[in-house]
Amino acid sequence: MKKILIVEDNEINLKLIRTVLKAKGFLLAEARDGEEALKIAVAERPDIILIDIQIPKADGLEVTRWIRAMDDLKDRQIIAITAHAMEGDRKKFLEAGCDGYISKPINTRTFIDEIEAILIQKAERMKNAG
């Protein structure tokens, strides 16, 4: 069973994401800011990190860069969750180390499929690169 770290400072968004993921049987950890996210990532070693880009103390891209620089965490799946998906953002998220992103507000009916699609795309990129 996969463990997912949800990094989200908005309680309504957090509750919605938590509800969808719990219904699918994922184990969950939660953080509400960048510093807490890093501490929990180190302690809990989640398989997947869903990270809001605009969070207090350190933004989601900065936290992603820190995680990618850590030998024992760099292989984690990291998916940005953002309300600010504008042209050029996908490239910025990928360059920071995110495997993909999902726009807010999330669609509860397609959220799990969107996560799986990003993970499949990453696996294909890794296969083609190696």
Residue frames as a rotation matrix with the C-alpha (Angstrom) as fourth column:
MET 1
0.579 0.816 0.000 0.00
0.816 -0.579 0.000 0.00
0.000 0.000 -1.000 0.00
LYS 2
-0.236 -0.705 0.669 1.42
0.683 -0.610 -0.402 3.36
0.692 0.362 0.625 -0.99
LYS 3
0.100 0.171 -0.980 1.92
0.858 -0.513 -0.002 6.17
-0.504 -0.841 -0.198 1.48
ILE 4
0.072 0.020 0.997 1.15
0.729 -0.683 -0.039 9.68
0.680 0.730 -0.064 0.27
LEU 5
-0.489 -0.229 -0.841 2.30
0.725 -0.643 -0.246 12.91
-0.485 -0.731 0.481 1.88
ILE 6
0.358 0.650 0.671 -0.20
0.832 -0.548 0.087 15.70
0.424 0.527 -0.737 1.25
VAL 7
-0.624 -0.554 -0.551 1.32
0.712 -0.694 -0.108 19.17
-0.323 -0.460 0.827 1.59
GLU 8
-0.225 0.689 0.689 -1.52
0.550 -0.494 0.673 21.68
0.804 0.531 -0.268 1.64
ASP 9
-0.961 -0.200 -0.191 -2.17
0.270 -0.534 -0.801 24.71
0.058 -0.822 0.567 3.86
ASN 10
-0.517 0.851 0.089 -5.83
-0.785 -0.513 0.348 25.21
0.342 0.110 0.933 2.92
GLU 11
-0.699 0.228 0.678 -8.03
-0.412 0.646 -0.642 23.10
-0.584 -0.728 -0.358 5.20
ILE 12
0.405 0.908 -0.104 -10.85
-0.590 0.173 -0.788 22.73
-0.698 0.381 0.606 2.65
ASN 13
0.381 -0.354 -0.854 -8.46
-0.829 0.278 -0.485 21.49
0.409 0.893 -0.188 -0.06
LEU 14
-0.696 -0.693 0.187 -6.70
-0.691 0.577 -0.436 19.23
0.194 -0.433 -0.880 2.43
LYS 15
-0.326 0.659 0.677 -9.96
-0.476 0.505 -0.720 17.67
-0.817 -0.557 0.149 3.58
LEU 16
0.649 0.592 -0.477 -11.08
-0.683 0.177 -0.709 17.07
-0.335 0.786 0.519 -0.02
ILE 17
0.045 -0.735 -0.676 -7.78
-0.795 0.383 -0.470 15.46
0.605 0.559 -0.567 -1.04
ARG 18
-0.755 -0.319 0.573 -7.67
-0.640 0.549 -0.537 13.40
-0.144 -0.772 -0.619 2.18
THR 19
0.078 0.903 0.422 -11.22
-0.585 0.384 -0.714 12.11
-0.807 -0.191 0.559 1.61
VAL 20
0.688 0.161 -0.708 -10.54
-0.718 0.291 -0.632 11.02
0.104 0.943 0.316 -1.98
LEU 21
-0.206 -0.883 -0.421 -7.26
-0.712 0.431 -0.555 9.28
0.671 0.185 -0.718 -1.12
LYS 22
-0.656 0.028 0.754 -8.58
-0.653 0.481 -0.585 7.56
-0.379 -0.876 -0.297 2.02
ALA 23
0.423 0.903 0.074 -11.51
-0.688 0.373 -0.622 6.20
-0.589 0.212 0.779 0.02
LYS 24
0.655 -0.268 -0.707 -8.95
-0.552 0.469 -0.690 4.51
0.516 0.842 0.159 -2.28
GLY 25
0.960 -0.142 -0.242 -7.08
0.257 0.790 0.557 3.00
0.112 -0.597 0.794 0.68
PHE 26
0.185 -0.942 0.281 -3.87
0.207 -0.242 -0.948 5.04
0.961 0.233 0.151 0.63
LEU 27
0.257 -0.256 -0.932 -1.90
0.959 -0.050 0.278 5.61
-0.118 -0.965 0.233 3.82
LEU 28
0.546 0.068 0.835 -1.61
0.405 -0.894 -0.192 9.34
0.734 0.443 -0.516 4.45
ALA 29
-0.213 -0.535 -0.818 0.68
0.918 -0.397 0.021 11.84
-0.336 -0.746 0.575 6.10
GLU 30
0.635 0.532 0.561 -0.01
0.681 -0.727 -0.082 15.57
0.365 0.434 -0.824 6.09
ALA 31
-0.461 -0.718 -0.521 1.96
0.823 -0.566 0.051 18.81
-0.331 -0.405 0.852 6.27
ARG 32
0.622 0.781 -0.059 0.77
0.731 -0.606 -0.313 22.39
-0.280 0.152 -0.948 6.15
ASP 33
0.817 -0.419 -0.397 4.00
-0.477 -0.877 -0.056 24.22
-0.325 0.235 -0.916 5.29
GLY 34
0.631 -0.598 -0.494 7.31
-0.432 0.257 -0.864 23.64
0.644 0.759 -0.096 3.55
GLU 35
-0.364 -0.808 0.463 9.41
-0.854 0.092 -0.512 23.05
0.371 -0.582 -0.724 6.67
GLU 36
0.014 0.470 0.883 6.92
-0.721 0.617 -0.317 20.54
-0.693 -0.632 0.347 8.07
ALA 37
0.880 0.330 -0.343 6.76
-0.473 0.533 -0.701 18.84
-0.049 0.779 0.626 4.67
LEU 38
0.158 -0.914 -0.375 10.50
-0.612 0.207 -0.763 18.27
0.775 0.350 -0.527 4.62
LYS 39
-0.516 -0.327 0.792 10.55
-0.853 0.281 -0.440 16.93
-0.078 -0.902 -0.424 8.19
ILE 40
0.331 0.737 0.589 7.69
-0.591 0.649 -0.480 14.54
-0.736 -0.189 0.650 7.49
ALA 41
0.780 -0.102 -0.617 9.19
-0.542 0.382 -0.748 13.41
0.313 0.918 0.243 4.18
VAL 42
-0.284 -0.957 -0.057 12.42
-0.713 0.251 -0.655 12.48
0.641 -0.145 -0.754 5.98
ALA 43
-0.582 0.065 0.811 10.63
-0.733 0.391 -0.557 10.76
-0.353 -0.918 -0.180 8.87
GLU 44
0.242 0.862 0.445 7.80
-0.469 0.506 -0.724 9.01
-0.849 -0.034 0.527 6.98
ARG 45
-0.767 -0.642 -0.023 9.49
-0.280 0.301 0.912 8.34
-0.578 0.705 -0.410 3.60
PRO 46
0.260 0.963 0.074 6.28
-0.270 0.146 -0.952 8.53
-0.927 0.228 0.298 1.55
ASP 47
-0.192 -0.244 0.951 6.05
0.750 0.588 0.302 6.94
-0.633 0.771 0.070 -1.89
ILE 48
-0.110 0.296 0.949 4.26
0.816 -0.518 0.257 9.95
0.568 0.802 -0.184 -3.36
ILE 49
-0.565 -0.033 -0.825 4.28
0.574 -0.734 -0.364 13.61
-0.593 -0.679 0.433 -2.36
LEU 50
0.150 0.666 0.730 1.38
0.885 -0.419 0.201 15.83
0.440 0.617 -0.653 -3.44
ILE 51
-0.393 -0.483 -0.782 2.61
0.813 -0.580 -0.050 19.36
-0.429 -0.656 0.621 -2.85
ASP 52
0.794 0.607 0.026 0.84
0.583 -0.748 -0.316 22.67
-0.172 0.266 -0.948 -3.12
ILE 53
0.050 -0.806 0.590 3.09
0.782 -0.336 -0.525 25.26
0.622 0.488 0.613 -4.73
GLN 54
-0.223 -0.084 0.971 2.04
-0.275 -0.950 -0.145 28.19
0.935 -0.299 0.189 -2.56
ILE 55
0.618 0.307 -0.723 2.62
0.570 0.458 0.682 27.09
0.541 -0.834 0.108 1.04
PRO 56
0.898 -0.248 0.364 4.10
-0.406 -0.788 0.463 28.95
0.172 -0.563 -0.808 4.00
LYS 57
0.652 -0.708 0.272 7.75
-0.275 0.114 0.955 28.85
-0.707 -0.697 -0.121 5.17
ALA 58
-0.645 -0.759 -0.084 9.13
-0.308 0.158 0.938 27.39
-0.699 0.631 -0.336 1.90
ASP 59
0.153 0.798 -0.583 7.21
-0.932 -0.080 -0.355 27.10
-0.330 0.597 0.731 -1.35
GLY 60
0.754 0.317 0.575 6.47
-0.219 0.947 -0.235 23.77
-0.619 0.051 0.784 -2.97
LEU 61
0.867 -0.481 -0.127 9.14
-0.045 0.177 -0.983 24.13
0.495 0.859 0.132 -5.65
GLU 62
0.059 -0.861 0.505 11.83
-0.866 -0.296 -0.403 24.87
0.496 -0.414 -0.763 -3.06
VAL 63
0.207 0.091 0.974 10.78
-0.746 0.659 0.097 21.82
-0.633 -0.746 0.205 -1.02
THR 64
0.979 0.165 0.122 10.83
-0.039 0.735 -0.677 19.73
-0.202 0.658 0.726 -4.20
ARG 65
0.518 -0.853 -0.064 14.40
-0.400 -0.175 -0.899 20.85
0.756 0.491 -0.432 -4.96
TRP 66
-0.082 -0.526 0.846 15.48
-0.997 0.040 -0.072 19.98
0.004 -0.849 -0.528 -1.40
ILE 67
0.534 0.356 0.767 13.93
-0.433 0.894 -0.114 16.51
-0.726 -0.272 0.631 -1.65
ARG 68
0.983 -0.164 -0.079 15.54
-0.005 0.411 -0.911 15.87
0.182 0.897 0.404 -5.05
ALA 69
0.254 -0.947 0.196 18.92
-0.666 -0.318 -0.675 16.76
0.701 0.041 -0.712 -3.53
MET 70
0.048 -0.172 0.984 18.60
-0.923 0.368 0.109 14.12
-0.381 -0.914 -0.141 -0.79
ASP 71
-0.717 -0.457 -0.526 20.00
-0.654 0.703 0.280 10.73
0.242 0.545 -0.803 -1.77
ASP 72
-0.945 0.312 0.096 17.49
0.233 0.851 -0.470 8.74
-0.229 -0.422 -0.877 0.27
LEU 73
-0.102 0.973 -0.209 14.43
0.265 -0.176 -0.948 10.69
-0.959 -0.152 -0.239 -0.99
LYS 74
-0.557 -0.214 -0.802 15.31
-0.518 -0.665 0.538 11.79
-0.649 0.715 0.260 -4.53
ASP 75
-0.983 0.159 -0.094 13.41
0.026 0.622 0.783 8.90
0.182 0.767 -0.615 -6.16
ARG 76
-0.502 0.851 -0.155 10.07
0.433 0.091 -0.897 9.81
-0.749 -0.517 -0.414 -4.57
GLN 77
-0.337 0.523 0.783 7.19
0.858 -0.173 0.484 10.68
0.389 0.835 -0.390 -6.86
ILE 78
-0.602 0.126 -0.789 6.38
0.412 -0.797 -0.442 14.40
-0.685 -0.590 0.428 -6.48
ILE 79
-0.288 0.625 0.726 3.25
0.875 -0.138 0.465 15.94
0.390 0.769 -0.507 -7.97
ALA 80
-0.996 -0.032 -0.085 2.54
0.058 -0.940 -0.335 19.65
-0.069 -0.339 0.938 -7.73
ILE 81
-0.054 0.998 0.018 -0.99
0.998 0.054 0.023 20.70
0.022 0.019 -1.000 -6.88
THR 82
-0.817 -0.383 -0.432 -1.63
0.400 -0.915 0.053 24.27
-0.415 -0.130 0.901 -7.93
ALA 83
0.368 0.922 -0.123 -4.30
0.611 -0.340 -0.715 26.82
-0.701 0.188 -0.688 -8.68
HIS 84
0.438 -0.314 -0.842 -1.76
-0.477 -0.875 0.078 28.74
-0.762 0.367 -0.533 -10.76
ALA 85
-0.083 -0.419 0.904 -1.35
0.559 0.732 0.390 26.54
-0.825 0.537 0.174 -13.80
MET 86
0.682 0.232 -0.693 -0.46
-0.335 -0.744 -0.579 29.07
-0.650 0.627 -0.430 -16.46
GLU 87
0.931 -0.364 -0.029 1.52
0.105 0.342 -0.934 28.71
0.350 0.866 0.357 -19.65
GLY 88
0.118 -0.978 0.170 5.11
-0.409 -0.204 -0.890 27.88
0.905 0.035 -0.424 -18.81
ASP 89
0.273 0.030 0.961 4.30
-0.962 0.031 0.273 26.54
-0.022 -0.999 0.037 -15.34
ARG 90
0.994 0.098 0.057 4.55
-0.096 0.995 -0.039 22.89
-0.060 0.034 0.998 -16.40
LYS 91
0.453 -0.891 -0.011 8.14
0.247 0.137 -0.959 23.46
0.857 0.432 0.282 -17.52
LYS 92
-0.078 -0.455 0.887 8.94
-0.717 -0.593 -0.367 25.32
0.693 -0.664 -0.280 -14.27
PHE 93
0.605 0.377 0.701 7.46
-0.774 0.486 0.407 22.48
-0.188 -0.789 0.586 -12.17
LEU 94
0.962 -0.259 -0.083 9.35
0.212 0.905 -0.369 19.79
0.171 0.337 0.926 -14.11
GLU 95
0.222 -0.933 0.285 12.63
-0.003 -0.293 -0.956 21.74
0.975 0.211 -0.068 -13.92
ALA 96
0.044 -0.152 0.987 12.22
-0.935 -0.353 -0.012 21.99
0.351 -0.923 -0.158 -10.13
GLY 97
-0.889 -0.458 0.022 11.88
-0.444 0.847 -0.292 18.20
0.115 -0.269 -0.956 -9.97
CYS 98
-0.109 0.919 0.378 8.12
-0.631 0.230 -0.741 17.62
-0.768 -0.319 0.555 -9.98
ASP 99
-0.773 -0.110 0.625 6.94
0.281 0.824 0.493 14.63
-0.569 0.556 -0.605 -11.99
GLY 100
-0.521 0.663 0.538 3.85
0.587 -0.179 0.790 16.53
0.620 0.727 -0.296 -13.10
TYR 101
-0.971 0.237 -0.027 1.07
-0.140 -0.657 -0.741 18.70
-0.193 -0.716 0.671 -11.76
ILE 102
-0.348 0.936 0.047 -2.64
0.902 0.320 0.291 18.73
0.257 0.144 -0.956 -11.13
SER 103
-0.727 0.138 0.672 -4.65
-0.049 -0.988 0.149 21.94
0.685 0.075 0.725 -11.30
LYS 104
-0.682 0.578 -0.447 -6.94
0.591 0.076 -0.803 23.09
-0.430 -0.812 -0.394 -8.52
PRO 105
0.038 0.400 0.916 -9.74
-0.922 0.368 -0.122 22.86
-0.386 -0.839 0.383 -7.88
ILE 106
-0.911 -0.401 0.098 -9.29
-0.349 0.874 0.340 19.11
-0.222 0.275 -0.935 -8.10
ASN 107
0.024 0.881 -0.473 -11.94
-0.877 0.246 0.414 16.99
0.481 0.405 0.778 -9.76
THR 108
-0.141 -0.091 0.986 -12.74
-0.837 0.543 -0.069 14.27
-0.529 -0.834 -0.153 -7.24
ARG 109
0.796 0.522 0.307 -13.89
-0.276 0.764 -0.583 11.91
-0.539 0.379 0.752 -10.01
THR 110
0.876 -0.478 -0.070 -10.63
0.076 0.279 -0.957 12.10
0.477 0.833 0.281 -11.98
PHE 111
0.625 -0.652 0.430 -8.06
-0.781 -0.533 0.326 12.90
0.017 -0.540 -0.842 -9.26
ILE 112
0.355 -0.488 0.797 -6.75
-0.218 0.786 0.579 9.34
-0.909 -0.380 0.173 -8.81
ASP 113
0.717 -0.049 0.695 -6.60
0.641 0.438 -0.630 8.86
-0.274 0.897 0.346 -12.59
GLU 114
0.872 -0.414 0.260 -4.61
-0.229 -0.815 -0.532 12.09
0.432 0.404 -0.806 -12.94
ILE 115
0.418 -0.736 0.533 -2.10
-0.773 0.021 0.634 10.91
-0.478 -0.677 -0.560 -10.33
GLU 116
0.384 -0.233 0.894 -1.74
0.224 0.962 0.154 7.53
-0.896 0.141 0.422 -12.04
ALA 117
0.899 -0.025 0.438 -1.31
0.432 -0.125 -0.893 9.17
0.077 0.992 -0.101 -15.47
ILE 118
0.703 -0.682 0.202 1.55
-0.679 -0.728 -0.098 11.32
0.214 -0.068 -0.974 -14.14
LEU 119
0.232 -0.624 0.746 3.25
-0.576 0.530 0.622 8.29
-0.784 -0.574 -0.236 -12.60
ILE 120
0.585 0.018 0.811 2.91
0.524 0.755 -0.395 6.35
-0.619 0.655 0.432 -15.87
GLN 121
0.942 -0.249 0.224 4.35
0.028 -0.607 -0.794 9.29
0.334 0.754 -0.565 -17.84
LYS 122
0.464 -0.818 0.340 7.31
-0.862 -0.330 0.384 9.44
-0.202 -0.472 -0.858 -15.46
ALA 123
0.281 -0.335 0.899 7.93
-0.071 0.927 0.368 5.70
-0.957 -0.167 0.236 -15.83
GLU 124
0.787 0.056 0.614 7.88
0.583 0.257 -0.771 6.08
-0.201 0.965 0.169 -19.62
ARG 125
0.832 -0.534 0.152 10.30
-0.447 -0.807 -0.385 9.06
0.328 0.253 -0.910 -19.48
MET 126
0.290 -0.744 0.602 12.65
-0.749 0.215 0.626 7.03
-0.595 -0.633 -0.495 -17.27
LYS 127
0.441 -0.061 0.895 12.45
0.332 0.938 -0.100 4.02
-0.834 0.342 0.434 -19.61
ASN 128
0.891 -0.044 0.452 13.16
0.431 -0.237 -0.871 6.16
0.145 0.971 -0.192 -22.66
ALA 129
0.718 -0.650 0.251 16.03
-0.667 -0.745 -0.022 7.98
0.201 -0.151 -0.968 -20.93
GLY 130
0.052 -0.717 0.695 17.72
-0.793 0.393 0.465 4.82
-0.607 -0.575 -0.549 -19.72
